[in-house]
Amino acid sequence: MKRVRTYRVFESSGATGLTPEQREFLNANTVGSRLRWKENPDGTVDVIGDFILQESEDVENLMGITFNRVTRRFSLAGSSINSTAGFPRFVGGDLDLSYTPIESMVGGPDVIMGTLCFEGSNLETLEGMPDEIQKDLVLDRSYLTKNLSGGPKKVKGAFYATQCNLTSLDESPKFVGGDFICNDNEINSLIGSPDVVIGDFDCSHNAITSLQGSPQEVGGDFNCSGNNIDLTSLVELLTAKIGGKFICDEFETKGNWGIEEWIRIFDEESEIARNAVLPLLSPDFLNQRIEENPTDMIMKLKKVWKSPAFREVRNQLVIPDKHKEDVELVADLVDLGF
């Protein structure tokens, strides 16, 4: 009778090119289907499932194994592995290199379908990363040197870079599909920030002095508190789209970023806040909006029309003749509590 080999025997025998120690290493650290790994004709190894290096493995390399594909997660978290030698070309899930001594992704995977995590690692540069990260990129508490040069151009998920010693956002990904969090660094400029952040943009607690270079589209909150920002640079956000709150040390918005909210701040907030938003309410900008829709702008300006602090701007506004009585009437009604 023909002998049928069991899964255990098949799993541990592998191809003849691997040493017994390498086969044992693969068996101990792969998780997945019945056939958890296989050796390819070129000597590389495919993992059908996860490769998760166990904490008990005290190794500084991958035992001389060269991986080709890992269909799910590839995790070396907390290990002593210090280079990308032998890394798979394709990772179908997350690549977790957190708390490792790896300093660079040069030689790393071409494609990562999940999150790339370098939290708490010795990562010094983003050189060698794929141009596009399919999920999150986590760099918190790594040892990045100064900037994000060589990194991905697009991150479809969130981008986390808290406490990374960053001084610049130059060469940030241009598009981030989730939050962009870079608080608690030493960043001194927003030049090089992403163009579009679908989630929150948090650059709080840095050394930023100007809003020049800010993202022009933020789907969530824009938090720049804990910096030393010259608020005259708010004009950099004149045409920006901010879906959530704008948060700085001097004020926090309550409504959507735009004329109505700037007028509310001018009317209700502190003198510092009022002076900060006044450049956004420039005569040229307001006159353009008045020309487009006089009635709408009269209703928006009604609360500040008679404010002494708004007089200089008001005197430069051009109200069409047929609406001049309307604006005075609406302002008087506000004074009466209507």
Residue frames relative to the residue before (quaternion, step in Angstrom):
aa qw qx qy qz dx dy dz
M 1.0000 0.0000 0.0000 0.0000 0.00 0.00 0.00
K 0.4857 -0.6706 0.4793 0.2911 3.54 -1.03 0.85
R 0.3757 -0.7417 0.5130 0.2132 3.62 -0.82 1.00
V 0.2195 -0.7643 0.5960 0.1116 3.59 -0.84 1.04
R 0.3428 -0.7554 0.5217 0.1993 3.58 -0.67 1.10
T 0.4250 -0.7048 0.5115 0.2470 3.55 -0.97 0.87
Y 0.6977 -0.4556 0.3578 0.4214 3.57 -1.34 0.25
R 0.6513 0.5321 -0.3269 0.4311 3.59 0.87 -0.91
V 0.6760 0.4793 -0.3016 0.4715 3.54 0.87 -0.92
F 0.6553 0.5106 -0.3155 0.4586 3.59 0.95 -0.91
E 0.6580 0.5355 -0.3172 0.4238 3.54 0.90 -0.96
S 0.7712 0.3970 -0.2050 0.4535 3.58 0.79 -0.93
S 0.6226 0.5553 -0.3645 0.4137 3.57 1.18 -0.30
G 0.0913 -0.8443 0.5222 0.0786 3.57 0.95 -0.92
A 0.6645 -0.4606 0.3830 0.4469 3.56 -1.25 -0.47
T 0.6324 -0.5997 0.3474 0.3462 3.51 -1.15 0.62
G 0.5893 0.6064 -0.3785 0.3765 3.62 1.16 -0.35
L 0.6648 0.4935 -0.3006 0.4734 3.60 1.17 -0.41
T 0.4535 -0.6663 0.5191 0.2843 3.56 -1.09 0.70
P 0.6475 -0.5040 0.3788 0.4281 3.58 -1.18 0.32
E 0.6388 0.5268 -0.3340 0.4505 3.59 1.00 -0.74
Q 0.6509 0.5066 -0.3148 0.4697 3.60 1.01 -0.76
R 0.6468 0.5073 -0.3209 0.4705 3.58 0.97 -0.82
E 0.6414 0.5156 -0.3201 0.4693 3.56 0.98 -0.81
F 0.6269 0.5408 -0.3174 0.4623 3.58 1.04 -0.84
L 0.6737 0.4827 -0.2937 0.4764 3.60 0.91 -0.88
N 0.6573 0.5170 -0.3162 0.4480 3.59 0.90 -0.87
A 0.6940 0.4995 -0.2779 0.4377 3.57 0.99 -0.83
N 0.8005 0.3408 -0.1340 0.4744 3.58 1.09 -0.69
T 0.6109 0.5213 -0.3687 0.4681 3.60 1.23 0.21
V 0.0874 -0.7732 0.6280 0.0129 3.51 -1.12 0.81
G 0.4450 0.6983 -0.4794 0.2907 3.58 -0.74 0.95
S 0.8240 -0.1976 0.1726 0.5022 3.48 -1.09 -0.85
R 0.7371 -0.3862 0.2804 0.4784 3.59 -1.28 -0.05
L 0.7156 0.2901 -0.2073 0.6006 3.56 1.04 -0.80
R 0.1371 -0.8627 0.4839 0.0520 3.55 0.04 1.29
W 0.7973 -0.0155 0.0010 0.6034 3.57 1.14 -0.44
K 0.0729 -0.7810 0.6180 0.0538 3.51 -1.28 0.41
E 0.3831 -0.6968 0.5549 0.2445 3.53 -1.21 0.57
N 0.3497 -0.7426 0.5408 0.1837 3.54 -0.95 0.96
P 0.6809 -0.4994 0.3387 0.4150 3.62 -1.21 0.40
D 0.6962 0.4644 -0.2856 0.4671 3.60 1.10 -0.62
G 0.6191 -0.5844 0.3279 0.4095 3.58 1.28 0.17
T 0.5519 0.5867 -0.4078 0.4299 3.60 1.26 -0.11
V 0.3592 -0.7353 0.5427 0.1892 3.55 -1.29 0.36
D 0.1929 -0.7342 0.6402 0.1180 3.54 -1.10 0.84
V 0.1893 -0.7570 0.6141 0.1180 3.55 -1.05 0.82
I 0.2042 -0.7675 0.5989 0.1034 3.55 -0.78 1.06
G 0.7259 0.2805 -0.2352 0.5823 3.52 0.19 1.34
D 0.7188 -0.4131 0.3307 0.4509 3.58 -1.05 -0.79
F 0.1434 -0.7016 0.6798 0.1585 3.50 -1.31 0.47
I 0.0661 0.7943 -0.5948 0.1045 3.56 -0.47 1.24
L 0.3072 -0.7737 0.5282 0.1676 3.54 -0.35 1.25
Q 0.3871 -0.7542 0.4883 0.2071 3.54 -0.65 1.14
E 0.6058 -0.5877 0.3997 0.3575 3.59 -1.10 0.67
S 0.6325 0.5559 -0.3302 0.4266 3.56 1.14 -0.58
E 0.5910 0.5785 -0.3667 0.4261 3.58 1.27 -0.33
D 0.0896 -0.7992 0.5940 0.0200 3.59 -0.47 1.19
V 0.3158 0.7458 -0.5159 0.2791 3.56 0.31 1.29
E 0.3373 -0.7429 0.5446 0.1943 3.57 -1.19 0.59
N 0.7584 0.1935 -0.1564 0.6024 3.58 1.30 0.07
L 0.6055 -0.5812 0.4120 0.3547 3.55 -1.30 -0.02
M 0.6167 -0.5991 0.3281 0.3913 3.56 1.03 0.88
G 0.6573 -0.5282 0.3138 0.4365 3.59 1.13 0.58
I 0.4910 0.6499 -0.4328 0.3863 3.57 1.28 0.15
T 0.1792 -0.7490 0.6267 0.1190 3.57 -1.08 0.77
F 0.2341 -0.7820 0.5659 0.1156 3.57 -0.56 1.17
N 0.2858 -0.7428 0.5813 0.1693 3.55 -1.19 0.64
R 0.7920 -0.0629 0.0896 0.6006 3.58 0.71 -1.13
V 0.0583 -0.7262 0.6821 0.0629 3.52 -1.22 0.71
T 0.3577 -0.8001 0.4355 0.2058 3.57 -0.39 1.18
R 0.7725 0.2160 -0.1589 0.5756 3.59 1.16 -0.40
R 0.8502 -0.1658 0.1226 0.4844 3.60 -0.90 -0.88
F 0.1109 -0.7451 0.6532 0.0765 3.54 -1.18 0.72
S 0.0642 0.8372 -0.5315 0.1116 3.57 -0.29 1.27
L 0.0395 -0.7685 0.6386 -0.0050 3.49 -0.95 1.08
A 0.2175 0.8394 -0.4810 0.1296 3.58 1.28 0.32
G 0.8475 0.1704 -0.1449 0.4814 3.54 -0.98 0.97
S 0.5351 0.6439 -0.4021 0.3706 3.58 1.24 0.11
S 0.5358 -0.6126 0.4770 0.3319 3.57 -1.35 0.01
I 0.3894 0.7258 -0.4869 0.2909 3.60 1.22 0.13
N 0.1512 -0.8597 0.4879 0.0066 3.55 -0.62 1.16
S 0.7644 0.2458 -0.2013 0.5610 3.61 1.18 0.26
T 0.5429 -0.6271 0.4563 0.3221 3.55 -1.32 0.23
A 0.3211 0.7642 -0.5045 0.2417 3.60 1.21 0.22
G 0.8195 0.2143 -0.1816 0.4995 3.57 -0.80 1.05
F 0.4295 0.7142 -0.4655 0.2978 3.61 1.23 -0.05
P 0.5456 -0.6133 0.4500 0.3517 3.61 -1.10 0.60
R 0.4981 -0.6329 0.4998 0.3185 3.56 -1.23 0.52
F 0.7835 0.1839 -0.0782 0.5883 3.58 1.15 -0.65
V 0.0413 -0.7635 0.6443 0.0139 3.56 -0.97 0.94
G 0.3043 -0.8073 0.4853 0.1420 3.57 -0.55 1.18
G 0.7499 0.2704 -0.1885 0.5736 3.59 1.28 -0.08
D 0.7903 -0.2582 0.2136 0.5129 3.57 -1.03 -0.81
L 0.2058 -0.7092 0.6534 0.1667 3.54 -1.32 0.51
D 0.0573 -0.8320 0.5509 -0.0332 3.56 -0.33 1.29
L 0.0529 0.7974 -0.5927 0.0998 3.54 -0.43 1.33
S 0.2615 0.7976 -0.5041 0.2033 3.57 1.17 0.54
Y 0.8527 0.1066 -0.1168 0.4979 3.52 -1.17 0.81
T 0.4767 0.6039 -0.4834 0.4176 3.55 0.88 1.04
P 0.5281 -0.6401 0.4476 0.3333 3.63 -1.20 0.32
I 0.3686 0.7413 -0.4906 0.2719 3.62 1.22 0.18
E 0.2339 -0.8142 0.5242 0.0869 3.59 -0.77 1.07
S 0.8084 0.1328 -0.0323 0.5725 3.60 1.17 -0.44
M 0.3896 -0.7094 0.5385 0.2345 3.55 -1.25 0.56
V 0.3521 0.7303 -0.5117 0.2844 3.59 1.21 0.17
G 0.7780 0.2458 -0.2193 0.5350 3.56 -0.71 1.11
G 0.5225 0.6538 -0.3978 0.3760 3.57 1.28 0.02
P 0.7798 -0.3609 0.2318 0.4560 3.59 -1.30 -0.08
D 0.4632 -0.6502 0.5311 0.2838 3.53 -1.26 0.59
V 0.7962 0.1406 -0.0348 0.5875 3.56 1.08 -0.80
I 0.0054 -0.7611 0.6483 -0.0220 3.57 -0.96 1.00
M 0.2519 -0.8204 0.4982 0.1237 3.58 -0.41 1.19
G 0.7351 0.3773 -0.2264 0.5157 3.60 1.21 -0.29
T 0.7582 -0.3229 0.2923 0.4852 3.54 -1.19 -0.69
L 0.2239 -0.7324 0.6257 0.1482 3.56 -1.14 0.72
C 0.0417 -0.8363 0.5452 -0.0414 3.57 -0.49 1.23
F 0.0177 -0.7855 0.6174 -0.0378 3.52 -0.83 1.16
E 0.2247 0.8146 -0.5143 0.1463 3.61 1.16 0.38
G 0.8640 0.1088 -0.0929 0.4827 3.55 -0.97 0.95
S 0.4968 0.6700 -0.4211 0.3563 3.58 1.23 0.30
N 0.5804 -0.5709 0.4505 0.3664 3.55 -1.35 -0.07
L 0.2594 0.8038 -0.5036 0.1815 3.59 1.22 0.30
E 0.1453 -0.8154 0.5588 0.0420 3.56 -0.77 1.07
T 0.8015 0.1146 -0.0348 0.5858 3.59 1.14 -0.52
L 0.4139 -0.6974 0.5252 0.2578 3.56 -1.23 0.51
E 0.3447 0.7442 -0.4962 0.2847 3.58 1.29 0.13
G 0.7787 0.3421 -0.2573 0.4586 3.55 -1.02 0.86
M 0.5366 0.6144 -0.4189 0.3988 3.60 1.23 -0.12
P 0.5825 -0.5553 0.4399 0.3984 3.61 -1.16 0.45
D 0.5858 -0.5916 0.4232 0.3575 3.58 -1.17 0.56
E 0.7905 0.1935 -0.0907 0.5740 3.56 1.16 -0.55
I 0.1769 -0.7578 0.6221 0.0861 3.57 -0.89 1.01
Q 0.4071 -0.7686 0.4442 0.2150 3.56 -0.62 1.13
K 0.7782 0.1754 -0.1148 0.5920 3.61 1.12 -0.55
D 0.8135 -0.2331 0.1695 0.5052 3.64 -0.80 -0.94
L 0.1914 -0.7133 0.6532 0.1670 3.52 -1.38 0.38
V 0.0826 -0.8243 0.5597 -0.0215 3.57 -0.50 1.25
L 0.0088 0.8205 -0.5675 0.0681 3.57 -0.54 1.24
D 0.2983 0.8016 -0.4844 0.1841 3.60 1.26 0.06
R 0.8743 0.0499 -0.0710 0.4775 3.52 -1.08 0.98
S 0.4143 0.6373 -0.5250 0.3829 3.57 1.05 0.80
Y 0.5347 -0.6660 0.4333 0.2879 3.58 -1.25 0.15
L 0.0717 0.8312 -0.5447 0.0854 3.55 0.92 0.91
T 0.3007 -0.7550 0.5566 0.1724 3.55 -1.03 0.79
K 0.8977 -0.1092 0.0022 0.4269 3.51 -0.56 1.33
N 0.8543 -0.0797 0.0872 0.5062 3.64 0.50 -1.00
L 0.5650 -0.6217 0.4509 0.3017 3.53 -1.38 -0.02
S 0.2444 0.8115 -0.5038 0.1672 3.59 1.18 0.46
G 0.7940 0.2959 -0.2414 0.4730 3.51 -1.10 0.81
G 0.5424 0.6559 -0.3839 0.3582 3.58 1.26 -0.04
P 0.7280 -0.4315 0.2988 0.4410 3.57 -1.30 -0.01
K 0.4545 -0.6802 0.5110 0.2638 3.55 -1.21 0.60
K 0.7937 0.1326 -0.0498 0.5916 3.55 1.21 -0.51
V 0.0590 -0.7601 0.6468 0.0208 3.55 -0.99 0.94
K 0.3167 -0.7968 0.4836 0.1761 3.58 -0.41 1.19
G 0.7137 0.3666 -0.2398 0.5465 3.58 1.21 -0.42
A 0.7517 -0.3455 0.2842 0.4847 3.56 -1.05 -0.80
F 0.2590 -0.7298 0.6136 0.1543 3.54 -1.33 0.46
Y 0.0318 -0.8141 0.5788 -0.0352 3.58 -0.56 1.20
A 0.1475 0.7817 -0.5911 0.1333 3.58 -0.68 1.12
T 0.1681 0.7972 -0.5501 0.1832 3.56 0.62 1.18
Q 0.8549 0.0531 -0.0594 0.5126 3.58 -1.02 0.86
C 0.3856 0.7277 -0.4701 0.3174 3.55 0.77 1.13
N 0.5003 -0.6668 0.4098 0.3703 3.59 1.27 0.17
L 0.3244 0.7602 -0.5060 0.2466 3.60 1.16 0.46
T 0.1505 -0.7694 0.6126 0.1008 3.56 -1.11 0.74
S 0.7877 0.1901 -0.0915 0.5789 3.59 1.24 -0.26
L 0.3130 -0.7247 0.5793 0.2031 3.54 -1.25 0.54
D 0.2906 0.7778 -0.5053 0.2349 3.54 1.25 0.32
E 0.8319 0.1385 -0.1679 0.5105 3.55 -0.99 1.01
S 0.2323 0.7436 -0.5731 0.2545 3.56 1.01 0.82
P 0.5978 -0.5152 0.4309 0.4377 3.61 -1.18 0.27
K 0.4822 -0.6940 0.4533 0.2834 3.60 -0.93 0.84
F 0.7755 0.1759 -0.0955 0.5988 3.58 1.18 -0.56
V 0.0209 -0.7681 0.6399 -0.0096 3.56 -0.98 0.96
G 0.3233 -0.8063 0.4732 0.1466 3.56 -0.57 1.18
G 0.7326 0.2915 -0.2140 0.5767 3.59 1.29 0.00
D 0.7727 -0.2573 0.2345 0.5308 3.58 -0.98 -0.86
F 0.1762 -0.7158 0.6589 0.1501 3.54 -1.31 0.48
I 0.0118 0.8289 -0.5524 0.0875 3.56 -0.26 1.32
C 0.1197 0.7985 -0.5776 0.1200 3.58 -0.54 1.18
N 0.2584 0.7999 -0.5045 0.1970 3.59 1.10 0.65
D 0.8270 0.2643 -0.1875 0.4594 3.54 -1.35 0.33
N 0.4638 0.5953 -0.5074 0.4160 3.53 0.74 1.20
E 0.5206 -0.5975 0.4799 0.3764 3.58 -1.15 -0.61
I 0.2210 0.8139 -0.5051 0.1833 3.57 1.17 0.65
N 0.1555 -0.8194 0.5483 0.0610 3.58 -0.82 0.99
S 0.7833 0.1894 -0.1169 0.5804 3.59 1.26 -0.04
L 0.3585 -0.7267 0.5451 0.2151 3.56 -1.15 0.67
I 0.4084 0.7008 -0.4839 0.3285 3.57 1.26 0.06
G 0.7444 0.3292 -0.2774 0.5104 3.55 -0.79 1.06
S 0.4197 0.7126 -0.4618 0.3205 3.60 1.29 0.02
P 0.6397 -0.4943 0.3924 0.4386 3.60 -1.20 0.24
D 0.4966 -0.6242 0.5071 0.3267 3.57 -1.22 0.49
V 0.8035 0.1100 -0.0059 0.5850 3.55 0.98 -0.94
V 0.0079 -0.7537 0.6570 -0.0177 3.56 -0.99 1.00
I 0.3327 -0.7796 0.4946 0.1921 3.59 -0.45 1.16
G 0.7395 0.3596 -0.2104 0.5287 3.61 1.10 -0.63
D 0.7752 -0.2693 0.2458 0.5158 3.57 -1.04 -0.86
F 0.1877 -0.7176 0.6535 0.1510 3.53 -1.30 0.53
D 0.0191 0.8208 -0.5650 0.0817 3.57 -0.43 1.26
C 0.0650 0.7915 -0.6012 0.0891 3.55 -0.42 1.28
S 0.2600 0.8125 -0.4867 0.1882 3.57 1.21 0.52
H 0.8426 0.2104 -0.1603 0.4692 3.54 -1.35 0.49
N 0.4493 0.6079 -0.5094 0.4113 3.50 0.64 1.28
A 0.5536 -0.5848 0.4568 0.3780 3.60 -1.16 -0.60
I 0.2687 0.8009 -0.4876 0.2207 3.56 1.17 0.68
T 0.1729 -0.8100 0.5565 0.0659 3.58 -0.92 0.92
S 0.7893 0.1911 -0.0965 0.5755 3.61 1.22 -0.29
L 0.4252 -0.6937 0.5214 0.2572 3.55 -1.22 0.55
Q 0.3540 0.7287 -0.5036 0.3002 3.58 1.23 0.24
G 0.7833 0.2942 -0.2370 0.4937 3.56 -0.88 0.96
S 0.4005 0.7378 -0.4637 0.2832 3.59 1.27 0.03
P 0.5884 -0.5302 0.4540 0.4082 3.59 -1.20 0.39
Q 0.3423 -0.7552 0.5240 0.1947 3.59 -1.02 0.74
E 0.7589 0.1966 -0.1745 0.5958 3.56 1.30 0.05
V 0.0734 0.7728 -0.6204 0.1118 3.55 -0.59 1.23
G 0.3341 -0.7861 0.4869 0.1830 3.57 -0.57 1.12
G 0.7552 0.3232 -0.1794 0.5414 3.57 1.17 -0.56
D 0.7872 -0.2591 0.2258 0.5121 3.57 -1.04 -0.84
F 0.2227 -0.7131 0.6476 0.1498 3.53 -1.30 0.58
N 0.0022 0.8322 -0.5509 0.0628 3.59 -0.26 1.27
C 0.0620 0.7984 -0.5938 0.0777 3.56 -0.53 1.21
S 0.2961 0.7722 -0.5096 0.2373 3.59 1.15 0.53
G 0.7575 0.3892 -0.2692 0.4497 3.56 -1.26 0.35
N 0.5881 0.5070 -0.3904 0.4947 3.56 1.21 0.56
N 0.4318 -0.6586 0.5295 0.3153 3.57 -1.26 -0.24
I 0.1198 0.8585 -0.4850 0.1160 3.53 0.86 1.08
D 0.3761 -0.6742 0.5938 0.2268 3.53 -1.05 0.89
L 0.3177 -0.8138 0.4559 0.1701 3.57 -0.28 1.26
T 0.4724 0.6233 -0.4783 0.3995 3.59 1.17 0.05
S 0.6087 0.5596 -0.3515 0.4392 3.60 1.23 -0.37
L 0.3777 0.7199 -0.4931 0.3098 3.62 1.23 0.19
V 0.5373 0.6261 -0.4056 0.3935 3.59 1.18 -0.45
E 0.5481 0.6074 -0.3966 0.4163 3.60 1.21 -0.36
L 0.7146 0.4109 -0.2335 0.5157 3.58 1.26 -0.43
L 0.2672 0.8105 -0.4894 0.1792 3.58 1.27 0.28
T 0.8014 0.2349 -0.1144 0.5380 3.59 0.87 -0.91
A 0.4055 0.7307 -0.4662 0.2904 3.59 1.26 0.20
K 0.2997 -0.7128 0.6020 0.1991 3.54 -1.27 0.53
I 0.0226 0.7882 -0.6113 0.0676 3.56 -0.60 1.18
G 0.2879 -0.8171 0.4794 0.1401 3.57 -0.43 1.22
G 0.7487 0.3298 -0.1948 0.5410 3.58 1.19 -0.53
K 0.7670 -0.3170 0.2625 0.4922 3.55 -1.07 -0.76
F 0.2645 -0.6698 0.6552 0.2282 3.52 -1.33 0.43
I 0.0638 -0.8252 0.5601 -0.0358 3.57 -0.62 1.20
C 0.1252 0.7513 -0.6416 0.0906 3.55 -0.80 1.06
D 0.7124 -0.4518 0.2979 0.4468 3.60 -1.21 0.07
E 0.7201 0.4862 -0.2524 0.4259 3.58 1.03 -0.78
F 0.8044 -0.0764 0.0644 0.5856 3.62 1.09 -0.58
E 0.2146 -0.7349 0.6279 0.1399 3.51 -1.39 0.20
T 0.4203 -0.7192 0.4871 0.2624 3.56 -0.77 0.95
K 0.3230 -0.7348 0.5663 0.1873 3.53 -1.28 0.53
G 0.7718 0.2554 -0.1380 0.5657 3.54 1.16 -0.63
N 0.7480 -0.3719 0.2849 0.4701 3.54 -1.30 -0.23
W 0.5578 -0.6059 0.4589 0.3334 3.54 -1.12 0.75
G 0.5012 0.6276 -0.4729 0.3622 3.57 -0.67 1.09
I 0.8075 -0.3307 0.1870 0.4512 3.57 -1.34 0.03
E 0.6734 0.5094 -0.3176 0.4316 3.60 0.80 -0.95
E 0.6853 0.4676 -0.2902 0.4770 3.57 0.95 -0.83
W 0.6194 0.5284 -0.3515 0.4622 3.61 1.02 -0.67
I 0.6477 0.5056 -0.3143 0.4754 3.57 1.02 -0.80
R 0.6266 0.5278 -0.3423 0.4601 3.59 1.00 -0.77
I 0.6477 0.5093 -0.3144 0.4715 3.58 0.93 -0.90
F 0.6482 0.5212 -0.3118 0.4593 3.58 0.93 -0.90
D 0.7181 0.4587 -0.2424 0.4639 3.57 1.00 -0.85
E 0.8219 0.3211 -0.1135 0.4566 3.60 0.90 -0.93
E 0.7075 0.4882 -0.2800 0.4275 3.59 1.00 -0.69
S 0.7507 -0.4070 0.2879 0.4335 3.56 -1.36 -0.07
E 0.6679 -0.4850 0.3719 0.4248 3.55 -1.28 0.22
I 0.6073 0.5466 -0.3519 0.4566 3.58 1.06 -0.72
A 0.6670 0.4913 -0.2931 0.4773 3.57 0.94 -0.91
R 0.6323 0.5404 -0.3268 0.4488 3.56 1.00 -0.84
N 0.6790 0.4826 -0.2874 0.4727 3.56 0.90 -0.90
A 0.6212 0.5602 -0.3376 0.4316 3.57 1.14 -0.65
V 0.7567 0.3840 -0.2201 0.4811 3.61 0.89 -0.88
L 0.4711 0.7038 -0.4394 0.2995 3.60 1.19 -0.33
P 0.6519 0.5052 -0.3517 0.4429 3.67 0.88 -0.73
L 0.6003 0.5529 -0.3620 0.4503 3.61 1.19 -0.46
L 0.7077 0.4079 -0.2305 0.5287 3.56 1.22 -0.61
S 0.1428 0.8253 -0.5301 0.1324 3.55 0.89 0.94
P 0.6240 -0.5554 0.3901 0.3873 3.62 -1.11 0.59
D 0.6490 0.5253 -0.3347 0.4369 3.59 0.89 -0.85
F 0.6732 0.4932 -0.2924 0.4670 3.56 0.91 -0.93
L 0.6957 0.4745 -0.2806 0.4605 3.58 0.85 -0.95
N 0.6360 0.5314 -0.3354 0.4480 3.60 0.98 -0.74
Q 0.6134 0.5404 -0.3424 0.4631 3.54 1.08 -0.69
R 0.6802 0.4722 -0.2836 0.4836 3.58 0.98 -0.86
I 0.6158 0.5378 -0.3476 0.4590 3.61 1.05 -0.69
E 0.6463 0.5206 -0.3166 0.4594 3.56 0.97 -0.83
E 0.6647 0.5088 -0.2990 0.4581 3.57 1.04 -0.79
N 0.8058 -0.0762 0.1029 0.5781 3.59 0.92 -0.90
P 0.2113 -0.8337 0.4954 0.1224 3.62 0.23 1.24
T 0.6690 0.5161 -0.3169 0.4309 3.60 0.83 -0.93
D 0.6544 0.5169 -0.3105 0.4563 3.56 0.91 -0.91
M 0.6952 0.4720 -0.2843 0.4615 3.60 0.87 -0.89
I 0.5915 0.5562 -0.3710 0.4507 3.61 1.07 -0.62
M 0.6725 0.4870 -0.2970 0.4715 3.59 0.96 -0.85
K 0.6641 0.5022 -0.3139 0.4564 3.60 1.01 -0.71
L 0.7330 0.4372 -0.2306 0.4674 3.59 1.03 -0.78
K 0.4193 0.7660 -0.4351 0.2194 3.56 1.24 -0.23
K 0.6874 0.5100 -0.3039 0.4184 3.62 0.94 -0.82
V 0.7667 0.3487 -0.1883 0.5051 3.58 1.10 -0.61
W 0.3925 0.7685 -0.4542 0.2215 3.57 1.27 -0.15
K 0.7832 0.3121 -0.1623 0.5127 3.59 0.93 -0.85
S 0.4065 0.7139 -0.4763 0.3135 3.58 1.24 0.20
P 0.4981 -0.6588 0.4700 0.3115 3.62 -0.85 0.92
A 0.6487 0.5340 -0.3210 0.4369 3.59 1.04 -0.75
F 0.6970 0.4549 -0.2603 0.4895 3.58 1.25 -0.47
R 0.4125 0.7628 -0.4406 0.2319 3.57 1.31 -0.24
E 0.6665 0.5223 -0.3235 0.4223 3.60 0.81 -0.96
V 0.6619 0.4771 -0.2983 0.4952 3.56 0.99 -0.81
R 0.6507 0.5446 -0.3181 0.4228 3.59 0.86 -0.99
N 0.6609 0.5295 -0.3092 0.4328 3.59 0.96 -0.85
Q 0.7058 0.4347 -0.2661 0.4920 3.60 1.21 -0.32
L 0.5262 0.6346 -0.4112 0.3890 3.56 1.30 0.05
V 0.2722 -0.7579 0.5770 0.1363 3.55 -1.06 0.82
I 0.0688 -0.7983 0.5981 -0.0166 3.54 -0.32 1.35
P 0.4865 -0.6588 0.4769 0.3191 3.63 -0.76 0.92
D 0.6370 -0.5810 0.3481 0.3680 3.59 -0.98 0.86
K 0.7055 0.4837 -0.2842 0.4330 3.59 0.83 -0.91
H 0.7051 0.4312 -0.2644 0.4970 3.60 1.29 -0.19
K 0.4500 0.7213 -0.4474 0.2775 3.60 1.22 -0.16
E 0.6619 0.4845 -0.3115 0.4797 3.60 0.95 -0.78
D 0.6132 0.5715 -0.3464 0.4212 3.57 1.06 -0.73
V 0.6831 0.4957 -0.3081 0.4390 3.57 0.83 -0.94
E 0.6499 0.5001 -0.3215 0.4735 3.61 1.01 -0.74
L 0.6432 0.5264 -0.3187 0.4557 3.57 1.01 -0.83
V 0.6678 0.5000 -0.3027 0.4610 3.57 0.88 -0.91
A 0.6442 0.5154 -0.3155 0.4688 3.60 1.01 -0.81
D 0.6444 0.5124 -0.3212 0.4679 3.59 1.01 -0.80
L 0.6392 0.5240 -0.3274 0.4579 3.59 0.99 -0.75
V 0.6114 0.5286 -0.3487 0.4745 3.59 1.07 -0.67
D 0.6371 0.5336 -0.3199 0.4550 3.57 0.97 -0.84
L 0.6993 0.4585 -0.2557 0.4851 3.55 1.13 -0.71
G 0.6080 -0.6015 0.3349 0.3954 3.57 1.28 0.05
F 0.5187 0.6351 -0.4233 0.3852 3.58 1.24 0.19
